[in-house]
Amino acid sequence: MALAECGELLQTVVPHLGRVLVEQVSPENGLLRIVARAPEPVPVQCPDCGMSSRRWHSGHWQRLADGAVGGGRVFIELAVRRLLCDAPRCGRVTFAEQVDGLTVRYGRRTPQLRACCARSRWPWPAGPVNAWRAGCRRRSAGPPCSP
């Protein structure tokens, strides 16, 4: 099935990806890998001064763990732009764009996964990932979550 044909299915399974352009979806070794990027022409506000900017500085990949689909783990690889702030009095020179409902500053999990694991009343992992998976398996209600 081509990516263009599975847009409706993807929107149903992971609706929080509606604000990004999904470029690739591939199952790899028991996990679902989604490659996406934010729409380019959208101006982004500086987190300090609030001034909108479209001046591109650089970019990087942000890797996010997401809630499980069909019992399998989901990882989103999101191409994120780094932009320049043009405000003369702003102390911030560059900043990374954030996608509403999908990314937060320094976040490695989507808000949906954080909410899923918060409902499980299991503490955030301070140790190995295996403890995280065990905590998700012990949860009594709701969809499974991925590390």
N, C-alpha and C positions, 0 to 999 in steps of 0.2 A: 504494500500500500504506500503510495507516494505521500510525502509530507503535506502537500496541498490537499490531498483527499482526506487526511485524518485530522484536519483542523477542528472539526466539530467534536470528534472523540477526545482529542487532547483538551479542548476547552471544558468538556464534561469531567474528565479525570483530574485535571490540574487547573482549575479556573483562575487561580492567582497568577498564572502566566499570561493573562490577557493583556497586560501592559507591555509585554516584550515581544520581540519577533523571534519565534522558535525556528532555528535553522536546521537542527538535526535531532532526531530521537533514535537511540539505538540501545538494544539490550546487550549488556556485556557482563559475563561472569556472574550472573544472578542479580545484577542491578540494572536499573534503567537510567541511562545517561542522556540528559537533555542539554543541548548546546543552544544558547539564546543570546540576544543582544537587545539593548534598549533602542528605541527608534532614534535615529541620528538627529533629525532637525529640531527636536524638542529642546528648548532652552531649560537650563537647570539653575536653581537659585543657590547662591552661596549660603552655607549654613550659618555664617557669622553676620554678614551685613544684609542678606536677603536680595542682593542685586542679581538679576538674571544674566547668565553667560552662555555663549555658544562657542567660545574660543577653546579649541581643543589643545591640550598640552601633551597628553600621552594616554595610554590605556593599559589595562591589565585584566586578567581573568580572576573572577571571584567564584570560588567553588562553594556551593551551598548544599547541605543535606536537607532533604525534604521528606514529608510524610510518605509512608509506604504505599505502593500501588500493587494490588494483587499479592500481598505478602512479601514483595521484594523491595529492596532499598532503592531510593531515588536520589540521584545527584544532579544538580543543575550547575552547569558551567556557564557563567554569565560574563560576557564581554562588557567591561565597565570603562567609561571614559573618565579621564582626569581632565578637569577644566581649569582655566585661569580666571581669577576674579579681577575685574577691571576697576573696581572701586578704589580711588586713590587713598582713602583713609582706612581701608580694610586691612587688617593684619594678616589675613590669610592670602597666600599667593595662589595655591592650587587646592582643589578639592575634588573628591570622587563623587560621581552622580549616585543617587540612591533611587531605587525603583519602589514606589509606594506599594505596600502590601507584600513585598518580596525581600527587600534587603534593608538592613539597618547597619549603621556604622560599626565596623569590626565584627559583624555577625557572621557566623559560619552555618547557621541554621535558619530556615525560613520561619516566619511568624507562625505558620500553621504547625510546623514540627515542634516549636517551643510550646505552643498551646497544648498540643497533644501530650507532650511529656509532662507539662505542668498539671494536667488533669490526672496524671497517673500518681501524683503525690510522691514521685521519686526524685531525690535530689539531683542536681546537675552533676555530671560525671567529674569527679576530681581525680579519678584513677584510670585504669584501663578501659578500653571500649567494651570489653566483655561485660563489665559491670553495668554499663549503659544498656546493652542489649538485654541483659537479665532483668533490669528494671522495667524495660518496655514489655517484656514477656509477662511479667508479674501483674501488669495493669489489668484491671478487671473489666473495664468498659471502653468503648470507642475503637477507632480503627488502629491497626498496628502502626508503630512509628519506626523510623529508621535511625541509625546512629548519626 
